[in-house]
Amino acid sequence: MANHEPSTGLANALTDWCRLLAREGVHVNRTWLSVLATLRAGPRRVGDLAACEFVSQPGMTMLVSRLEEEGWVERRPDESDGRVVNVAITPAGRKMLQSAIDARNEVVHRRVERLGPKDTRALESAVATLRKLLD
């Protein structure tokens, strides 16, 4: 049987980091943040957002309605097909998303600044390796 300890350890550490960020930094639903982050690249159909987030289309419709109530997204007719409605992030949504990103970065910064030089270099190397795993 193959040794999966490095991958299991990484998965567990990432889960723990997500919990830490939710507890100490970002106090907004992670799915909401993910949708807003997706919409930064441009308007999307509800069905496309549902597929990106692995939720049902009715579930995404409800989520979009809640984001719309917050003033963070708006529905717009598609420029090329008036029958289609796209969801777009609003300036208020961009501001909220940036605030969440800033809060996340501050939580991570406070933790990283506790490290000594050796651990900081190891972390920099680990980040580079994690980036390779994303490719």
DOROLO-821180 format. One record per atom (N, C-alpha, C): x, y, z; residue number from 1; residue in three letters; atom name. Coordinates in nm, 2 decimals, padded with zeros to 4 digits. Layout:
BEGIN
u,v,w,num,residu,atome
X,Y,Z,NUM,ala,CA $
...
//
This chain:
BEGIN
u,v,w,num,residu,atome
00.08,-00.12,00.00,1,met,N $
00.00,00.00,00.00,1,met,CA $
00.09,00.12,00.00,1,met,C $
00.05,00.22,-00.08,2,ala,N $
00.13,00.34,-00.09,2,ala,CA $
00.12,00.43,00.03,2,ala,C $
00.23,00.50,00.06,3,asn,N $
00.23,00.59,00.18,3,asn,CA $
00.17,00.73,00.13,3,asn,C $
00.05,00.76,00.19,4,his,N $
-00.02,00.88,00.16,4,his,CA $
00.00,00.99,00.27,4,his,C $
00.10,00.97,00.36,5,glu,N $
00.11,01.06,00.47,5,glu,CA $
00.14,01.20,00.43,5,glu,C $
00.23,01.23,00.33,6,pro,N $
00.25,01.37,00.30,6,pro,CA $
00.12,01.44,00.24,6,pro,C $
00.04,01.36,00.16,7,ser,N $
-00.08,01.42,00.10,7,ser,CA $
-00.19,01.43,00.21,7,ser,C $
-00.20,01.34,00.30,8,thr,N $
-00.29,01.34,00.41,8,thr,CA $
-00.26,01.45,00.50,8,thr,C $
-00.13,01.47,00.53,9,gly,N $
-00.09,01.58,00.62,9,gly,CA $
-00.12,01.71,00.56,9,gly,C $
-00.10,01.73,00.43,10,leu,N $
-00.12,01.85,00.36,10,leu,CA $
-00.27,01.88,00.36,10,leu,C $
-00.35,01.78,00.33,11,ala,N $
-00.50,01.80,00.33,11,ala,CA $
-00.55,01.84,00.47,11,ala,C $
-00.50,01.78,00.57,12,asn,N $
-00.54,01.81,00.71,12,asn,CA $
-00.50,01.95,00.75,12,asn,C $
-00.37,01.99,00.71,13,ala,N $
-00.32,02.13,00.74,13,ala,CA $
-00.41,02.23,00.67,13,ala,C $
-00.44,02.21,00.54,14,leu,N $
-00.53,02.30,00.47,14,leu,CA $
-00.66,02.32,00.53,14,leu,C $
-00.72,02.21,00.58,15,thr,N $
-00.85,02.21,00.65,15,thr,CA $
-00.84,02.30,00.77,15,thr,C $
-00.73,02.27,00.85,16,asp,N $
-00.71,02.35,00.97,16,asp,CA $
-00.69,02.49,00.95,16,asp,C $
-00.62,02.53,00.84,17,trp,N $
-00.60,02.67,00.80,17,trp,CA $
-00.74,02.73,00.76,17,trp,C $
-00.82,02.66,00.69,18,cys,N $
-00.95,02.72,00.65,18,cys,CA $
-01.03,02.74,00.78,18,cys,C $
-01.03,02.65,00.87,19,arg,N $
-01.10,02.67,01.00,19,arg,CA $
-01.05,02.79,01.08,19,arg,C $
-00.91,02.81,01.08,20,leu,N $
-00.85,02.92,01.15,20,leu,CA $
-00.89,03.05,01.08,20,leu,C $
-00.89,03.06,00.95,21,leu,N $
-00.93,03.18,00.88,21,leu,CA $
-01.08,03.21,00.91,21,leu,C $
-01.16,03.11,00.91,22,ala,N $
-01.30,03.14,00.94,22,ala,CA $
-01.32,03.18,01.08,22,ala,C $
-01.25,03.13,01.17,23,arg,N $
-01.26,03.17,01.32,23,arg,CA $
-01.20,03.30,01.35,23,arg,C $
-01.08,03.33,01.29,24,glu,N $
-01.01,03.46,01.33,24,glu,CA $
-01.02,03.57,01.23,24,glu,C $
-01.05,03.54,01.10,25,gly,N $
-01.04,03.65,01.00,25,gly,CA $
-01.16,03.68,00.93,25,gly,C $
-01.21,03.59,00.85,26,val,N $
-01.31,03.61,00.75,26,val,CA $
-01.44,03.56,00.81,26,val,C $
-01.53,03.65,00.83,27,his,N $
-01.66,03.61,00.90,27,his,CA $
-01.78,03.62,00.80,27,his,C $
-01.75,03.57,00.68,28,val,N $
-01.85,03.57,00.57,28,val,CA $
-01.85,03.43,00.52,28,val,C $
-01.96,03.38,00.48,29,asn,N $
-01.98,03.24,00.43,29,asn,CA $
-01.88,03.22,00.31,29,asn,C $
-01.80,03.11,00.32,30,arg,N $
-01.70,03.08,00.22,30,arg,CA $
-01.75,03.07,00.08,30,arg,C $
-01.87,03.01,00.07,31,thr,N $
-01.93,02.99,-00.06,31,thr,CA $
-01.96,03.13,-00.12,31,thr,C $
-02.01,03.22,-00.04,32,trp,N $
-02.04,03.36,-00.08,32,trp,CA $
-01.91,03.42,-00.14,32,trp,C $
-01.80,03.41,-00.06,33,leu,N $
-01.68,03.46,-00.10,33,leu,CA $
-01.63,03.40,-00.23,33,leu,C $
-01.64,03.27,-00.24,34,ser,N $
-01.60,03.21,-00.36,34,ser,CA $
-01.67,03.26,-00.49,34,ser,C $
-01.80,03.27,-00.47,35,val,N $
-01.89,03.33,-00.58,35,val,CA $
-01.84,03.47,-00.62,35,val,C $
-01.82,03.55,-00.52,36,leu,N $
-01.78,03.69,-00.54,36,leu,CA $
-01.64,03.69,-00.61,36,leu,C $
-01.55,03.60,-00.57,37,ala,N $
-01.42,03.59,-00.63,37,ala,CA $
-01.43,03.55,-00.78,37,ala,C $
-01.52,03.46,-00.80,38,thr,N $
-01.54,03.41,-00.94,38,thr,CA $
-01.60,03.53,-01.03,38,thr,C $
-01.69,03.61,-00.97,39,leu,N $
-01.75,03.72,-01.04,39,leu,CA $
-01.65,03.83,-01.07,39,leu,C $
-01.54,03.84,-01.00,40,arg,N $
-01.44,03.94,-01.02,40,arg,CA $
-01.40,03.94,-01.17,40,arg,C $
-01.39,03.82,-01.22,41,ala,N $
-01.34,03.80,-01.36,41,ala,CA $
-01.45,03.84,-01.46,41,ala,C $
-01.57,03.86,-01.42,42,gly,N $
-01.68,03.90,-01.51,42,gly,CA $
-01.81,03.83,-01.48,42,gly,C $
-01.92,03.89,-01.53,43,pro,N $
-02.05,03.83,-01.51,43,pro,CA $
-02.06,03.69,-01.55,43,pro,C $
-02.14,03.61,-01.48,44,arg,N $
-02.16,03.47,-01.52,44,arg,CA $
-02.31,03.44,-01.50,44,arg,C $
-02.35,03.33,-01.57,45,arg,N $
-02.49,03.28,-01.56,45,arg,CA $
-02.50,03.20,-01.43,45,arg,C $
-02.62,03.20,-01.37,46,val,N $
-02.64,03.13,-01.25,46,val,CA $
-02.60,02.98,-01.26,46,val,C $
-02.63,02.92,-01.37,47,gly,N $
-02.60,02.78,-01.40,47,gly,CA $
-02.45,02.76,-01.40,47,gly,C $
-02.37,02.85,-01.45,48,asp,N $
-02.23,02.84,-01.45,48,asp,CA $
-02.17,02.86,-01.31,48,asp,C $
-02.23,02.95,-01.24,49,leu,N $
-02.18,02.97,-01.10,49,leu,CA $
-02.21,02.84,-01.02,49,leu,C $
-02.33,02.78,-01.04,50,ala,N $
-02.37,02.66,-00.97,50,ala,CA $
-02.26,02.55,-01.00,50,ala,C $
-02.23,02.53,-01.12,51,ala,N $
-02.13,02.43,-01.16,51,ala,CA $
-01.99,02.46,-01.10,51,ala,C $
-01.95,02.59,-01.09,52,cys,N $
-01.82,02.62,-01.03,52,cys,CA $
-01.82,02.59,-00.89,52,cys,C $
-01.93,02.61,-00.82,53,glu,N $
-01.93,02.59,-00.67,53,glu,CA $
-01.98,02.45,-00.63,53,glu,C $
-02.02,02.37,-00.73,54,phe,N $
-02.07,02.23,-00.70,54,phe,CA $
-02.20,02.24,-00.61,54,phe,C $
-02.29,02.33,-00.65,55,val,N $
-02.42,02.33,-00.58,55,val,CA $
-02.53,02.32,-00.69,55,val,C $
-02.65,02.29,-00.65,56,ser,N $
-02.76,02.29,-00.75,56,ser,CA $
-02.79,02.43,-00.80,56,ser,C $
-02.85,02.43,-00.92,57,gln,N $
-02.89,02.56,-00.97,57,gln,CA $
-02.99,02.63,-00.88,57,gln,C $
-03.09,02.56,-00.83,58,pro,N $
-03.18,02.62,-00.74,58,pro,CA $
-03.11,02.68,-00.61,58,pro,C $
-03.01,02.60,-00.56,59,gly,N $
-02.94,02.65,-00.45,59,gly,CA $
-02.86,02.77,-00.48,59,gly,C $
-02.80,02.78,-00.60,60,met,N $
-02.73,02.90,-00.64,60,met,CA $
-02.82,03.02,-00.66,60,met,C $
-02.94,02.99,-00.72,61,thr,N $
-03.04,03.10,-00.73,61,thr,CA $
-03.07,03.16,-00.60,61,thr,C $
-03.08,03.08,-00.50,62,met,N $
-03.11,03.13,-00.36,62,met,CA $
-02.99,03.21,-00.31,62,met,C $
-02.87,03.16,-00.33,63,leu,N $
-02.75,03.22,-00.29,63,leu,CA $
-02.73,03.36,-00.35,63,leu,C $
-02.76,03.36,-00.48,64,val,N $
-02.75,03.49,-00.56,64,val,CA $
-02.85,03.59,-00.50,64,val,C $
-02.97,03.54,-00.47,65,ser,N $
-03.07,03.63,-00.42,65,ser,CA $
-03.02,03.69,-00.28,65,ser,C $
-02.96,03.61,-00.20,66,arg,N $
-02.91,03.66,-00.07,66,arg,CA $
-02.79,03.76,-00.10,66,arg,C $
-02.70,03.73,-00.19,67,leu,N $
-02.60,03.82,-00.22,67,leu,CA $
-02.65,03.95,-00.28,67,leu,C $
-02.76,03.94,-00.35,68,glu,N $
-02.83,04.06,-00.41,68,glu,CA $
-02.89,04.14,-00.30,68,glu,C $
-02.95,04.08,-00.20,69,glu,N $
-03.00,04.15,-00.09,69,glu,CA $
-02.90,04.23,-00.01,69,glu,C $
-02.78,04.17,00.00,70,glu,N $
-02.66,04.24,00.06,70,glu,CA $
-02.61,04.35,-00.02,70,glu,C $
-02.65,04.36,-00.15,71,gly,N $
-02.60,04.46,-00.24,71,gly,CA $
-02.46,04.43,-00.30,71,gly,C $
-02.43,04.30,-00.29,72,trp,N $
-02.29,04.26,-00.34,72,trp,CA $
-02.29,04.21,-00.49,72,trp,C $
-02.41,04.17,-00.54,73,val,N $
-02.42,04.13,-00.68,73,val,CA $
-02.55,04.19,-00.74,73,val,C $
-02.55,04.19,-00.87,74,glu,N $
-02.68,04.23,-00.94,74,glu,CA $
-02.70,04.15,-01.06,74,glu,C $
-02.82,04.13,-01.10,75,arg,N $
-02.85,04.05,-01.22,75,arg,CA $
-02.86,04.15,-01.33,75,arg,C $
-02.81,04.11,-01.45,76,arg,N $
-02.81,04.20,-01.57,76,arg,CA $
-02.84,04.11,-01.69,76,arg,C $
-02.91,04.17,-01.78,77,pro,N $
-02.94,04.10,-01.91,77,pro,CA $
-02.81,04.08,-01.98,77,pro,C $
-02.80,03.96,-02.05,78,asp,N $
-02.68,03.93,-02.13,78,asp,CA $
-02.68,04.03,-02.25,78,asp,C $
-02.57,04.08,-02.28,79,glu,N $
-02.56,04.18,-02.39,79,glu,CA $
-02.58,04.11,-02.53,79,glu,C $
-02.55,03.98,-02.54,80,ser,N $
-02.56,03.91,-02.67,80,ser,CA $
-02.69,03.84,-02.68,80,ser,C $
-02.76,03.80,-02.57,81,asp,N $
-02.88,03.73,-02.57,81,asp,CA $
-02.97,03.78,-02.46,81,asp,C $
-03.07,03.86,-02.49,82,gly,N $
-03.15,03.93,-02.39,82,gly,CA $
-03.23,03.83,-02.31,82,gly,C $
-03.25,03.71,-02.35,83,arg,N $
-03.32,03.61,-02.27,83,arg,CA $
-03.24,03.56,-02.15,83,arg,C $
-03.11,03.58,-02.16,84,val,N $
-03.02,03.53,-02.06,84,val,CA $
-02.99,03.64,-01.95,84,val,C $
-02.99,03.59,-01.83,85,val,N $
-02.95,03.69,-01.72,85,val,CA $
-02.82,03.64,-01.66,85,val,C $
-02.73,03.74,-01.65,86,asn,N $
-02.60,03.72,-01.59,86,asn,CA $
-02.60,03.78,-01.45,86,asn,C $
-02.51,03.73,-01.36,87,val,N $
-02.49,03.79,-01.23,87,val,CA $
-02.35,03.86,-01.23,87,val,C $
-02.35,03.98,-01.18,88,ala,N $
-02.23,04.06,-01.18,88,ala,CA $
-02.20,04.11,-01.04,88,ala,C $
-02.08,04.12,-01.00,89,ile,N $
-02.04,04.17,-00.87,89,ile,CA $
-02.05,04.32,-00.88,89,ile,C $
-02.10,04.38,-00.77,90,thr,N $
-02.12,04.53,-00.76,90,thr,CA $
-01.99,04.59,-00.69,90,thr,C $
-01.98,04.72,-00.70,91,pro,N $
-01.87,04.78,-00.62,91,pro,CA $
-01.87,04.75,-00.47,91,pro,C $
-01.99,04.74,-00.41,92,ala,N $
-02.00,04.70,-00.27,92,ala,CA $
-01.95,04.56,-00.25,92,ala,C $
-01.98,04.47,-00.35,93,gly,N $
-01.93,04.33,-00.34,93,gly,CA $
-01.78,04.32,-00.35,93,gly,C $
-01.72,04.40,-00.44,94,arg,N $
-01.58,04.41,-00.46,94,arg,CA $
-01.51,04.46,-00.33,94,arg,C $
-01.57,04.56,-00.27,95,lys,N $
-01.52,04.62,-00.14,95,lys,CA $
-01.53,04.51,-00.03,95,lys,C $
-01.64,04.44,-00.02,96,met,N $
-01.65,04.34,00.09,96,met,CA $
-01.55,04.23,00.06,96,met,C $
-01.54,04.18,-00.06,97,leu,N $
-01.45,04.08,-00.09,97,leu,CA $
-01.30,04.12,-00.06,97,leu,C $
-01.27,04.24,-00.09,98,gln,N $
-01.13,04.29,-00.06,98,gln,CA $
-01.11,04.29,00.09,98,gln,C $
-01.21,04.34,00.16,99,ser,N $
-01.20,04.34,00.31,99,ser,CA $
-01.18,04.20,00.36,99,ser,C $
-01.25,04.10,00.31,100,ala,N $
-01.23,03.96,00.35,100,ala,CA $
-01.09,03.91,00.32,100,ala,C $
-01.04,03.95,00.20,101,ile,N $
-00.91,03.91,00.16,101,ile,CA $
-00.80,03.97,00.26,101,ile,C $
-00.82,04.10,00.28,102,asp,N $
-00.73,04.17,00.37,102,asp,CA $
-00.73,04.11,00.51,102,asp,C $
-00.85,04.07,00.56,103,ala,N $
-00.86,04.01,00.69,103,ala,CA $
-00.79,03.87,00.69,103,ala,C $
-00.81,03.79,00.59,104,arg,N $
-00.74,03.67,00.57,104,arg,CA $
-00.59,03.69,00.57,104,arg,C $
-00.54,03.78,00.50,105,asn,N $
-00.40,03.81,00.49,105,asn,CA $
-00.34,03.85,00.62,105,asn,C $
-00.42,03.93,00.70,106,glu,N $
-00.37,03.97,00.83,106,glu,CA $
-00.36,03.86,00.92,106,glu,C $
-00.45,03.76,00.92,107,val,N $
-00.44,03.65,01.01,107,val,CA $
-00.32,03.57,00.97,107,val,C $
-00.30,03.54,00.85,108,val,N $
-00.18,03.47,00.80,108,val,CA $
-00.05,03.54,00.84,108,val,C $
-00.05,03.67,00.82,109,his,N $
00.07,03.75,00.85,109,his,CA $
00.11,03.74,00.99,109,his,C $
00.01,03.75,01.08,110,arg,N $
00.03,03.75,01.23,110,arg,CA $
00.10,03.61,01.26,110,arg,C $
00.05,03.51,01.20,111,arg,N $
00.11,03.38,01.23,111,arg,CA $
00.25,03.36,01.17,111,arg,C $
00.27,03.41,01.05,112,val,N $
00.40,03.39,00.98,112,val,CA $
00.51,03.47,01.05,112,val,C $
00.47,03.59,01.10,113,glu,N $
00.57,03.68,01.16,113,glu,CA $
00.63,03.62,01.29,113,glu,C $
00.56,03.52,01.35,114,arg,N $
00.61,03.45,01.46,114,arg,CA $
00.73,03.35,01.43,114,arg,C $
00.74,03.32,01.31,115,leu,N $
00.84,03.22,01.27,115,leu,CA $
00.98,03.28,01.26,115,leu,C $
01.08,03.20,01.29,116,gly,N $
01.22,03.24,01.27,116,gly,CA $
01.26,03.23,01.13,116,gly,C $
01.38,03.28,01.10,117,pro,N $
01.43,03.28,00.96,117,pro,CA $
01.43,03.15,00.89,117,pro,C $
01.47,03.04,00.96,118,lys,N $
01.47,02.91,00.90,118,lys,CA $
01.33,02.86,00.86,118,lys,C $
01.24,02.88,00.95,119,asp,N $
01.10,02.84,00.92,119,asp,CA $
01.04,02.92,00.81,119,asp,C $
01.07,03.05,00.81,120,thr,N $
01.02,03.14,00.70,120,thr,CA $
01.07,03.10,00.57,120,thr,C $
01.20,03.06,00.56,121,arg,N $
01.26,03.01,00.43,121,arg,CA $
01.19,02.88,00.39,121,arg,C $
01.17,02.79,00.49,122,ala,N $
01.10,02.66,00.46,122,ala,CA $
00.96,02.69,00.41,122,ala,C $
00.89,02.79,00.47,123,leu,N $
00.75,02.82,00.43,123,leu,CA $
00.76,02.87,00.29,123,leu,C $
00.85,02.96,00.25,124,glu,N $
00.86,03.01,00.12,124,glu,CA $
00.88,02.90,00.02,124,glu,C $
00.96,02.80,00.05,125,ser,N $
00.99,02.69,-00.03,125,ser,CA $
00.86,02.60,-00.05,125,ser,C $
00.79,02.59,00.06,126,ala,N $
00.66,02.51,00.06,126,ala,CA $
00.56,02.58,-00.02,126,ala,C $
00.55,02.71,-00.02,127,val,N $
00.46,02.78,-00.10,127,val,CA $
00.49,02.76,-00.25,127,val,C $
00.61,02.76,-00.28,128,ala,N $
00.65,02.74,-00.42,128,ala,CA $
00.61,02.60,-00.47,128,ala,C $
00.63,02.50,-00.38,129,thr,N $
00.59,02.37,-00.41,129,thr,CA $
00.44,02.35,-00.42,129,thr,C $
00.36,02.42,-00.33,130,leu,N $
00.22,02.42,-00.34,130,leu,CA $
00.17,02.48,-00.48,130,leu,C $
00.24,02.58,-00.52,131,arg,N $
00.20,02.64,-00.65,131,arg,CA $
00.22,02.54,-00.76,131,arg,C $
00.33,02.46,-00.76,132,lys,N $
00.35,02.36,-00.86,132,lys,CA $
00.23,02.26,-00.86,132,lys,C $
00.18,02.23,-00.74,133,leu,N $
00.07,02.13,-00.73,133,leu,CA $
-00.06,02.18,-00.79,133,leu,C $
-00.07,02.31,-00.80,134,leu,N $
-00.19,02.37,-00.86,134,leu,CA $
-00.19,02.36,-01.01,134,leu,C $
-00.07,02.34,-01.07,135,asp,N $
-00.06,02.34,-01.22,135,asp,CA $
-00.11,02.20,-01.27,135,asp,C $
//
